[in-house]
Amino acid sequence: MKAILGLLAMASAAFPQAADDAKVDAAIKKGIEFLRTAPSPDYMKFGYKNSDVLILWTFIHAGVAHDDPKFKTLLDAVLAEPLEKTYKVSLTAMCLEELDRVKYQERLAQCGQFLVDNQCKNGQWSYGSPTEFAKDVKVHAAPKAIAPAGAAGLAKDGKPRILQHVAVKKMKDGPDVGDNSNSQYAALGLRACFDAGVTLPEGVILLAVKWWRESQFKDPKKEKAAVASSASVSGKVEGWNYKDEASLPDKPPYHAMTAGGVGALVIYDYMLDRKWKDDSFVKAGMNWLTVHYEVQPGNTYYLYGLERAAILFGTEKIGDHFWYAEAAGALVGSQHEDGSWGKGTTEGFNTTWDTCFSVLFLRRATRPLVASEDRAKLKK
């Protein structure tokens, strides 16, 4: 009996059910101090001139004061930047909706126009290009008396009550195909616009869902053994890679894209007023993440995707794993003395991005999906 109790205690220590809040808070504080003076890297291969919006998104969730000089500098830069690239437009929408979705509704609607016009013909998104129609989106000033101060002026999701809705319609097509990385961030941006009262074309959402569903697949070389090792899943076990099985036949589903695919489909089910926990494609993706569960503290892009998938789906456990506690402990343990994360040697990545994704994970930055009585409706 003592031996059994000892094994249970060891298992509990190895797989904690709760994170050490003090250590997490200290790690977040160190990460923000690093980001205050860290470079805002460009990624000119794809036209990204800086990382200001990602750093701002991290500051927002880390609780940096809005009158903080660095915060104000970042916000001013983001507001002044043209809408040119999918990642940055999506993050801009996320920032502005989080800060004040009423005050910034016009800019959010312009972000929505960009995303709608940049959807690829197959339902994906690519890196994107400017749309001349964004500048034409305007929001008329609403009567000030409509929005009472205090709790009476808040919607069910705790955000400022939407005073009016603004519709955008698809004016042009993007290229033929895109990729699942840009596509998952486009879903996040569209959710921000939708929650800010921007009415989106239903056809855009349905086409995005069609892509995610049709591009989901399993890895026949690994799936039989993987399923046999896990008794906690029922139904199919399928995920995503960067494109799809036909485009990348030698690239099986992997963690970052599968987490992103789950998050995107849940968001679209939310917009379409569907029950995402009954969605067989969402469940297949969650099964894949369960069967292939890994923390991967060096892969911060994936960890932030895992945080989004789990919170959007609505679960504190993936299989038998308390995903947040396990990954938070690993992240805290891998932070550098200067407050940063990452080695900055992975192609396309750097310590600034790794630090942002790590802080966002530790802060559980994703807001759960709560239907608000004043959210937008999709336009038929």
C-alpha positions as CSV (number, residue, x, y, z in Angstrom):
1,M,0.0,0.0,0.0
2,K,2.8,2.4,0.9
3,A,4.5,1.6,-2.5
4,I,1.3,2.5,-4.3
5,L,0.9,5.8,-2.4
6,G,4.5,6.6,-3.1
7,L,3.9,6.1,-6.9
8,L,0.8,8.3,-6.8
9,A,2.8,11.0,-5.0
10,M,5.5,10.8,-7.6
11,A,3.0,11.0,-10.4
12,S,1.3,14.0,-8.8
13,A,4.7,15.8,-8.5
14,A,5.6,15.0,-12.1
15,F,2.3,16.2,-13.5
16,P,1.1,19.1,-11.3
17,Q,-2.6,20.1,-11.4
18,A,-1.9,23.7,-10.7
19,A,0.9,26.1,-11.7
20,D,3.0,27.9,-9.1
21,D,1.4,31.4,-9.4
22,A,4.3,33.2,-7.7
23,K,6.8,31.8,-10.1
24,V,4.5,32.4,-13.1
25,D,4.0,36.1,-12.1
26,A,7.7,36.6,-11.6
27,A,8.4,35.1,-15.0
28,I,5.8,37.3,-16.7
29,K,7.3,40.4,-15.0
30,K,10.8,39.5,-16.2
31,G,9.5,38.8,-19.7
32,I,7.9,42.2,-19.9
33,E,11.0,43.9,-18.7
34,F,13.0,42.2,-21.5
35,L,10.4,43.3,-24.1
36,R,10.7,46.9,-23.0
37,T,14.1,47.2,-24.6
38,A,14.0,44.2,-27.0
39,P,14.2,44.7,-30.7
40,S,11.0,44.8,-32.7
41,P,12.2,42.5,-35.5
42,D,11.2,42.7,-39.1
43,Y,10.5,39.7,-41.3
44,M,11.1,41.3,-44.6
45,K,11.0,38.0,-46.5
46,F,7.2,38.4,-46.2
47,G,7.0,42.2,-45.8
48,Y,6.8,42.5,-42.0
49,K,8.6,45.7,-41.1
50,N,8.4,45.3,-37.3
51,S,6.8,43.3,-34.5
52,D,5.1,46.2,-32.7
53,V,1.6,44.8,-32.7
54,L,2.7,41.4,-31.2
55,I,4.6,43.2,-28.4
56,L,1.5,45.5,-27.8
57,W,-0.8,42.4,-27.7
58,T,1.6,40.9,-25.0
59,F,1.7,44.2,-23.0
60,I,-2.1,44.3,-23.0
61,H,-2.4,40.9,-21.5
62,A,0.5,41.3,-19.1
63,G,-1.3,44.2,-17.5
64,V,1.0,47.0,-18.6
65,A,-0.7,50.4,-17.8
66,H,-2.2,52.1,-20.9
67,D,-0.5,55.3,-19.9
68,D,2.9,53.6,-19.8
69,P,5.2,55.5,-22.3
70,K,6.2,52.3,-24.0
71,F,2.6,51.1,-24.3
72,K,1.6,54.4,-25.8
73,T,4.4,54.4,-28.3
74,L,3.4,50.9,-29.4
75,L,-0.3,51.7,-29.7
76,D,0.4,54.9,-31.7
77,A,2.6,53.0,-34.1
78,V,0.0,50.2,-34.6
79,L,-2.8,52.7,-35.2
80,A,-0.6,54.6,-37.8
81,E,0.4,51.5,-39.7
82,P,-1.4,50.7,-42.9
83,L,-3.4,47.4,-43.2
84,E,-1.1,45.3,-45.3
85,K,-0.5,41.8,-43.9
86,T,-2.8,39.1,-42.5
87,Y,-0.9,38.4,-39.3
88,K,-0.6,42.0,-38.4
89,V,-4.1,43.0,-39.3
90,S,-5.5,40.1,-37.3
91,L,-3.4,41.1,-34.2
92,T,-4.4,44.7,-34.7
93,A,-8.0,43.8,-34.5
94,M,-7.4,41.6,-31.5
95,C,-5.6,44.5,-29.7
96,L,-8.2,47.1,-30.5
97,E,-11.2,44.9,-29.6
98,E,-9.5,44.1,-26.2
99,L,-8.7,47.8,-25.5
100,D,-12.0,49.4,-26.5
101,R,-14.2,47.8,-29.1
102,V,-16.5,50.8,-29.3
103,K,-13.9,53.5,-29.6
104,Y,-12.0,51.6,-32.3
105,Q,-15.0,50.1,-34.1
106,E,-14.3,51.8,-37.4
107,R,-10.7,50.6,-37.5
108,L,-11.9,47.1,-36.5
109,A,-14.4,47.2,-39.4
110,Q,-11.6,48.2,-41.7
111,C,-9.6,45.2,-40.4
112,G,-12.6,43.0,-41.1
113,Q,-12.8,44.4,-44.7
114,F,-9.1,43.5,-45.2
115,L,-9.6,40.0,-43.9
116,V,-12.7,39.4,-45.9
117,D,-11.1,40.7,-49.1
118,N,-7.9,38.6,-48.6
119,Q,-9.6,35.3,-48.1
120,C,-8.2,32.9,-50.7
121,K,-10.4,31.2,-53.2
122,N,-10.1,27.9,-51.4
123,G,-11.0,29.4,-48.0
124,Q,-7.5,29.9,-46.6
125,W,-5.5,33.1,-46.0
126,S,-2.1,33.9,-47.3
127,Y,0.3,36.7,-46.1
128,G,-2.1,39.2,-47.6
129,S,-2.0,42.4,-49.5
130,P,-3.7,45.8,-49.1
131,T,-7.3,46.2,-50.2
132,E,-8.4,49.6,-51.5
133,F,-11.9,49.0,-50.1
134,A,-10.8,49.2,-46.4
135,K,-10.6,53.0,-46.5
136,D,-14.3,53.2,-47.6
137,V,-15.6,51.5,-44.4
138,K,-17.0,54.2,-42.0
139,V,-18.8,54.1,-38.7
140,H,-21.2,56.9,-38.0
141,A,-20.9,58.5,-34.6
142,A,-23.5,57.1,-32.2
143,P,-25.4,59.2,-29.7
144,K,-23.4,59.4,-26.5
145,A,-26.4,58.8,-24.3
146,I,-26.8,55.2,-25.5
147,A,-23.8,53.9,-23.6
148,P,-24.3,54.3,-19.8
149,A,-21.3,54.3,-17.6
150,G,-20.4,51.5,-15.3
151,A,-21.8,47.9,-15.3
152,A,-24.9,49.1,-17.1
153,G,-22.8,49.8,-20.1
154,L,-21.3,46.3,-20.3
155,A,-22.4,43.4,-22.4
156,K,-22.6,39.8,-21.1
157,D,-19.0,39.2,-22.0
158,G,-17.8,42.0,-19.8
159,K,-16.9,44.3,-22.7
160,P,-18.3,47.7,-23.5
161,R,-21.8,47.4,-25.1
162,I,-21.9,47.7,-28.8
163,L,-23.7,50.9,-29.8
164,Q,-24.2,49.9,-33.5
165,H,-23.3,47.3,-36.0
166,V,-21.4,47.9,-39.2
167,A,-21.4,45.5,-42.2
168,V,-18.6,44.6,-44.5
169,K,-19.0,42.6,-47.7
170,K,-16.5,40.8,-49.8
171,M,-15.3,43.1,-52.6
172,K,-12.4,41.0,-54.1
173,D,-10.7,37.6,-53.8
174,G,-7.3,36.8,-52.5
175,P,-5.0,34.4,-54.3
176,D,-5.9,30.8,-55.1
177,V,-4.4,29.2,-51.9
178,G,-2.8,30.2,-48.7
179,D,-1.5,28.4,-45.6
180,N,-2.8,27.2,-42.3
181,S,-0.7,29.5,-40.2
182,N,-2.0,32.7,-41.7
183,S,-5.5,31.1,-41.7
184,Q,-5.6,30.4,-38.0
185,Y,-4.6,34.0,-37.2
186,A,-7.2,35.3,-39.7
187,A,-9.8,33.4,-37.6
188,L,-8.6,35.2,-34.5
189,G,-8.9,38.5,-36.2
190,L,-12.4,37.8,-37.5
191,R,-13.5,36.8,-34.1
192,A,-12.3,40.2,-32.7
193,C,-14.2,42.0,-35.5
194,F,-17.3,39.9,-34.9
195,D,-17.3,40.6,-31.2
196,A,-16.9,44.3,-32.0
197,G,-20.2,44.4,-33.9
198,V,-18.8,44.0,-37.4
199,T,-21.2,42.0,-39.5
200,L,-19.3,39.5,-41.7
201,P,-20.5,37.7,-44.8
202,E,-21.6,34.2,-43.9
203,G,-20.1,32.8,-47.1
204,V,-16.6,33.8,-46.0
205,I,-17.0,31.9,-42.7
206,L,-18.6,28.8,-44.4
207,L,-15.8,28.7,-47.0
208,A,-13.2,28.9,-44.2
209,V,-14.9,26.0,-42.4
210,K,-15.0,24.0,-45.6
211,W,-11.2,24.4,-46.0
212,W,-10.4,23.3,-42.4
213,R,-12.7,20.3,-42.6
214,E,-11.5,19.1,-46.0
215,S,-7.8,19.6,-45.1
216,Q,-7.9,17.6,-41.9
217,F,-6.3,14.1,-42.2
218,K,-4.6,11.4,-40.2
219,D,-1.0,10.0,-40.3
220,P,-1.5,6.4,-41.3
221,K,2.0,5.5,-40.3
222,K,1.6,6.6,-36.6
223,E,-2.1,6.6,-35.9
224,K,-2.7,2.9,-35.2
225,A,0.0,2.8,-32.5
226,A,-0.9,6.2,-31.2
227,V,-4.6,5.3,-30.7
228,A,-3.7,2.0,-29.1
229,S,-1.7,3.9,-26.5
230,S,-4.6,6.1,-25.5
231,A,-7.9,4.9,-24.1
232,S,-9.2,8.4,-23.5
233,V,-10.3,9.2,-27.0
234,S,-13.3,8.1,-29.0
235,G,-13.9,8.8,-32.7
236,K,-11.4,9.8,-35.4
237,V,-8.0,11.2,-34.6
238,E,-7.0,13.7,-37.3
239,G,-5.0,17.0,-37.5
240,W,-3.4,19.4,-39.8
241,N,-0.1,20.4,-41.4
242,Y,0.9,23.7,-43.0
243,K,-1.2,23.1,-46.2
244,D,-3.0,19.8,-46.5
245,E,-2.1,16.1,-47.2
246,A,-2.2,16.5,-51.0
247,S,0.1,19.6,-51.0
248,L,2.5,18.2,-48.4
249,P,2.2,14.4,-48.6
250,D,5.4,13.8,-46.6
251,K,4.4,16.2,-43.8
252,P,2.0,14.5,-41.3
253,P,-0.2,16.5,-39.0
254,Y,1.8,18.4,-36.4
255,H,1.1,20.1,-33.1
256,A,1.1,23.8,-34.0
257,M,-1.1,23.5,-37.0
258,T,-3.5,21.1,-35.3
259,A,-3.9,23.4,-32.3
260,G,-4.5,26.3,-34.7
261,G,-7.0,24.3,-36.7
262,V,-9.0,23.4,-33.6
263,G,-9.1,27.0,-32.4
264,A,-10.2,28.3,-35.8
265,L,-13.0,25.8,-36.2
266,V,-14.3,26.5,-32.7
267,I,-14.3,30.2,-33.5
268,Y,-16.3,29.6,-36.6
269,D,-18.8,27.4,-34.8
270,Y,-19.2,30.2,-32.3
271,M,-19.9,32.7,-35.1
272,L,-22.4,30.2,-36.8
273,D,-24.1,29.6,-33.5
274,R,-23.1,25.9,-33.5
275,K,-22.1,23.6,-30.6
276,W,-18.4,23.2,-31.2
277,K,-18.1,20.3,-28.7
278,D,-20.5,18.3,-30.9
279,D,-18.4,19.1,-34.1
280,S,-16.8,15.9,-35.2
281,F,-13.9,17.8,-36.8
282,V,-13.2,19.7,-33.7
283,K,-13.3,16.5,-31.6
284,A,-10.9,14.8,-34.1
285,G,-8.4,17.6,-33.7
286,M,-8.7,17.5,-29.9
287,N,-8.2,13.7,-30.1
288,W,-5.1,14.3,-32.1
289,L,-3.7,16.7,-29.5
290,T,-4.6,14.2,-26.8
291,V,-3.0,11.2,-28.5
292,H,0.1,13.1,-29.4
293,Y,0.2,15.3,-26.3
294,E,3.5,17.1,-25.8
295,V,4.5,20.3,-24.0
296,Q,7.5,21.3,-26.2
297,P,8.7,24.4,-24.1
298,G,11.0,25.4,-27.0
299,N,8.1,25.7,-29.4
300,T,6.4,28.8,-28.1
301,Y,4.3,29.3,-31.2
302,Y,2.7,25.9,-30.6
303,L,2.2,26.5,-26.9
304,Y,0.3,29.7,-27.6
305,G,-1.8,27.8,-30.1
306,L,-2.4,25.1,-27.5
307,E,-3.5,27.7,-25.0
308,R,-6.0,29.1,-27.5
309,A,-7.3,25.7,-28.5
310,A,-7.9,24.5,-25.0
311,I,-9.5,27.7,-23.7
312,L,-11.7,28.2,-26.8
313,F,-12.8,24.6,-26.6
314,G,-13.3,24.9,-22.9
315,T,-11.1,22.4,-21.1
316,E,-8.5,22.4,-18.4
317,K,-7.3,18.9,-19.3
318,I,-6.1,17.4,-22.6
319,G,-6.5,13.7,-22.0
320,D,-5.1,13.1,-18.5
321,H,-2.9,16.1,-18.6
322,F,-3.4,19.5,-17.0
323,W,-2.0,21.3,-20.0
324,Y,-1.6,24.7,-18.4
325,A,0.2,23.6,-15.2
326,E,2.6,21.3,-17.1
327,A,3.5,23.8,-19.8
328,A,3.7,26.7,-17.4
329,G,6.2,24.8,-15.3
330,A,8.3,24.0,-18.3
331,L,8.2,27.6,-19.6
332,V,9.2,29.0,-16.2
333,G,12.1,26.6,-16.1
334,S,13.3,27.5,-19.6
335,Q,13.3,31.3,-19.2
336,H,16.7,33.0,-19.6
337,E,18.3,35.2,-16.9
338,D,17.5,38.3,-19.0
339,G,13.8,37.5,-19.0
340,S,13.6,36.2,-22.5
341,W,12.7,32.8,-24.0
342,G,14.1,31.0,-27.1
343,K,17.5,30.9,-28.7
344,G,16.7,33.2,-31.6
345,T,18.2,30.6,-34.0
346,T,15.1,28.9,-35.4
347,E,14.4,30.1,-39.0
348,G,12.0,33.0,-38.9
349,F,11.9,33.2,-35.1
350,N,13.7,35.3,-32.5
351,T,13.8,35.9,-28.8
352,T,11.3,38.7,-29.0
353,W,8.6,36.5,-30.6
354,D,9.4,33.6,-28.3
355,T,9.1,35.8,-25.3
356,C,5.8,37.3,-26.5
357,F,4.3,33.8,-27.1
358,S,5.6,32.6,-23.7
359,V,4.0,35.5,-21.8
360,L,0.8,35.1,-23.7
361,F,0.6,31.5,-22.7
362,L,1.5,32.2,-19.1
363,R,-1.2,34.9,-18.9
364,R,-3.8,32.6,-20.5
365,A,-4.4,35.5,-22.9
366,T,-7.3,33.9,-24.8
367,R,-10.8,35.1,-23.7
368,P,-13.3,32.2,-23.6
369,L,-16.1,32.4,-26.0
370,V,-19.2,34.0,-24.4
371,A,-22.1,34.8,-26.5
372,S,-23.1,38.4,-26.0
373,E,-26.6,39.8,-26.8
374,D,-25.0,42.6,-28.8
375,R,-22.5,40.6,-30.9
376,A,-22.8,40.8,-34.6
377,K,-24.7,38.4,-36.8
378,L,-23.4,36.9,-40.0
379,K,-24.7,38.4,-43.2
380,K,-26.5,36.0,-45.5
